[in-house]
């Protein structure tokens, strides 16, 4: 998995990955697919989009910002989209 563990501050951890696409339209389409996955997993990412890049941060807020199985499962599902 190409996700990196990152310190989010205040003792919180997250998984982060940046995806790069050919253009904004492809990035937006990917975000729509991730939104559907997030709903099905009932786990929602923090993310940013700048033109052709989408950066996703996964952290389980109700676990005090720890990385949990929910984060890992969603990261793996997102990776499968990018395969």
HELIX and SHEET records of a PDB file:
HELIX    1   1 UNK A   24  UNK A   41  1                                  18    
HELIX    2   2 UNK A   61  UNK A   63  5                                   3    
HELIX    3   3 UNK A   69  UNK A   82  1                                  14    
SHEET    1   A 4 UNK A   4  UNK A   9  0                                        
SHEET    2   A 4 UNK A  12  UNK A  20 -1                                        
SHEET    3   A 4 UNK A  53  UNK A  58 -1                                        
SHEET    4   A 4 UNK A  46  UNK A  50 -1                                        
END                                                                             
